[in-house]
């Protein structure tokens, strides 16, 4: 199958732009890749989806893909030679004013992710097309996105959102939120579950039901703070750079649940010590592997 020379030149030009964009992004520490819908939704976790039907959408608002995010730059220029045949066929159709079927997209956080039609979007970008027809399904989210956003920045936005939602909803809980800081999405909702479980067990022992606010204060005093004190005594934060005491609390509680399957009576202090010992052994094992690798390299040189 012969490829139209004009389309071939368009593809080569677009591929060069993708390469230049990648180099420029590396120099400015910006993201040069398309966003992955799966990665984004695994962090944001949309609660619902709504079919919006056919719409005309801005091409510059398309920032990601469901399955082809490795094949195109963040500006949707082609990165791989294997895309040439399909890309050029779409470009040839556009050059000859042939009407192509609409693309299919998800709408999320004010931007769009391609479900079907990645090559059509890429050609539209290369040709300077401003709008494109699309079948749109909207995913519910309160988290705003941006084309330059990294996954790390997105996680931070989600964590900030969840923290603000907790403070707004449970502002009467009197928890010292300056001392409770998480860096992982989902941690603040998980903290609510911890408080609710603590509330349930308290209510089993008394003849009236305590409020969420009372349970939160009791959880902080009798569960969270003692575990954090043990974390400090074991100096566990030094083994987890960038983590907070809140992050470590969540990690310890999960490890504690594992340990209690073998020893249901294990106290929290013992769980912290055991988790710290395991972490230290993992670190020493990794250090040993690196040392063995570099020693073998030196012996061969």
N, C-alpha and C positions, 0 to 999 in steps of 0.2 A: 504494500500500500504506500503510494507516494504521498509526501507531506507538502502542503502548499508552502512555497518559499517565504511568503509574507508571514504566515503563521509560525514558521520555523524561526524566523528572525525575532518575532514577538516573544517566543518562548526563551530564546537565548538571552534576550534583553531582560526578561523578567527573572530568569535564573541568576543573572549577574546581579540584579538588584537584591535578590535574596542573600547572596553571598556578601555583598557590601553591607547589607543591614546586619548580618550576623557579626561581621568584623566591627562595625560601629557600636553595636550593642555590647560587645565584649569590652571595648574601650571605655564605655560609659556605665558599665555595670547594670545594664538594663536587660529586660527579658526579650529575647529575639524569637521565641517560639510561640506557636499558637497555644491557647489554653485548651486543656483536655476537659471535656464535659464531665467525664467520669471523676477526675481528680477534684474538680470544682464542686460537684454535687456530693461527693463523699465528705467534703468539709462543711458545705452549707446545709445539706440535707433538706431540700425543698419539701414542703408539707403537702402540696397538691399540684396538679397540673390542669390547665384549661385550654381547650381547643379554641383558637381565635380565628381560624379559617385563613382565607387568602388576603394578603396585605402587600403593600409596596413598602419595603424597608430600606433604610440607608445602608449602603455597602460598607461605609466606614464604621458601622456599629457591629459588624460581624467580627468577633475576636477569637472564636474557637471552633472546635470540631468535635463530633462524637467519636469518630474513628480514624481520621486522617491528620491528626495534629502533628505527627512527625514529618509529614510530607511537605508542609508549607511553612514559610516564615510567619511571624506575627502580623505582617502586612499582607499575608496570603499570597506571596510570590512562591513559585515552585522551587523546591530545594533539590529534587532528585531527577536524574536523567530518565528514569523509568516512567515518569509522568508525561514525557514528551508526546507520545502518540495520541493519548486521550486529550491532553491539553490543547494540542494543535488542532484536533478535529473540532473541539468546541470553539476555538478562536476563529477557525475558518468559517464556521457557521455564523458567528457574530460579524465577521468581515463581509459576509454575503447577505446580511440582513435577514437571516433565517431566525424565526421566533423559536426560542428554546423553552422547554417546560419550566415551570417555576421550581425553585429550590425548596427544600424542607428544612426548617430550623426550629430550635428551641429558643424561647425568649427567657432570659434570666438576668436579674439585676440591672435591667436597662440596656442589655446587649444581647447578641445572638450567637448561637452555636449551631453549626451546620450538621444536619442529620444526613441529607442527601444533596449533592450538587457542589461539592468542594471545587471541582475544576471550573465550574461555571462562575463561582465567586472569584476564583483566582484570575480568570480571564477578564472579568468585569473590573477587578482592581487594576490589572495591567492596561486596560483600555480606558481607564478614567471614568467608568460608569458610576454615577452617584447613587442610583436606586435600582433595586431588583425585586421582582415579584417572588413572594415566598408564602408557603403554607406554614402557619405559625402555631406552635404549642407553647403556652406560657407556663413556666415553672415558678411557683410562689416562693419569693425570697425577700427579706428585708435588708439584705446585704448588698450595697452598691459595688459594682465592679468597675475596672478600668483596663484598657488594653495593655498597659505597661506593668500591671500588677503581677507580682510573683506569688507562688503558692505560700511562701512564708508570710508575705504581706496579707494575703487573703486569710490565713489562719489567725493572724493578729487581729484583723477586722472582726472575724467571727467571735473570737474570745472577748473583745471589747463589747461587742453587741450583747453577748450572753451575760457578761458581767453587769452592764447597764440595765438589762432586762430584770436580772435578779434584784438589783438594788431598788429599782422602781416598784417591783411587785412585792418585795419583802422588806421595805424600808423601815418597818416597825420592829424588825427582828433584833435590832440592836447588836448585830454581829460586828466585830471590829474588822471591817472589810479591808482596811489598810494592811492587816496581817494575813489576810486570806487572798492570795494571788495565784492564779493559774495561767499557764501559757498554752494549754492544749484545748482545742474546741471540744465542747461537750462536757467539760469538767464542772462548770457551774450547774447545769441541769443534773449532773450526777451527784453533786453536793446536795441538791434538794432531795434526791432520793435517799441519800444517807441520813438526812435529818428526818425524813418521813419514816424510815425504818426505825430510827432511834425513838421517835415519837410512838410508834406502834408498841415497842417493847416496854416503854414507860407506862403506857396506858393499860398494859396487861397486869401491872403490879399495883395500880391504884384504883379507887372507886369512882374516878371522874376522868374526863378526857381533857388533856392539856392542849393548849393552842400551839400552832406552828411556831410562833415567836418564842414560847417557853421551851419548846423542844429544841429550837435552834440554839438558844443560850446554853441548854444542858449539853447538847452535842459538842459545842465548842469547848466547854469547860471539861467534860468528862471523856470525850473521844478525840477530837482534833488536837487540842493542846497537849495532852499526854503523849500522843504519837509524835508530834513535832518536837517535843522535848527529848524523846528518845533519838530522833533523827539528828538533833544537834549534838547529843552526847556521843553518838557514833560517827560524827563528822561525815555524814553521807553526802552532803551537798558537794563536797570536794571531788566526789567520784562522778558527779553529774553536772558538768559545766553548763551554765545557761538555764538550769532548772531552778524552780522556786521551792520553798518549803511546802507550798500547796501541791505542787506537782509530785513531790516526794511522798506526801501524805497519800495521794491517790494511788501511787505505785505500791506503797507498803500495804495499803488495804487490800489491793488485788492479790499481792503475794500472800498476805495473811489468810485470805480466803482459800488459796491453794494449799497452804500448810495445814489448815484446819480439817481438810479432807483426810489427813493422816493422823492429826492430833487435835481433836475438837476442843481441848482445854488449853491450847497454846495461848499464852498471854501476848499482848501487843508488843511488849518489850522484847520478848524472845523472837517474835516475827521480824522486828527491826534488825536485831543482831544477825539473824540467819540470812536475811536479804542482803545485808551489808557484806557478810562473809562471802556469799555467792557472787556478788558484784566484784569483790576483790579478786576472787578466784578467776572470774571471767577476764578481768583486766590483765592479770598475771599470765593467763593462758594466751591471750592475744599478744602481749608483749613478748612472750617466749616464741611465738610463731614468727613475729617480725624479726627477732634476733636471729633465729635459725635461718630465715630466708636471707638476711644480709650477710651472715657468716658464710653461707654456701656461695653467695655471689663473690665474696672476697676470695674464697678458696679457689675459684675458677679463674680469677683475673691474674 
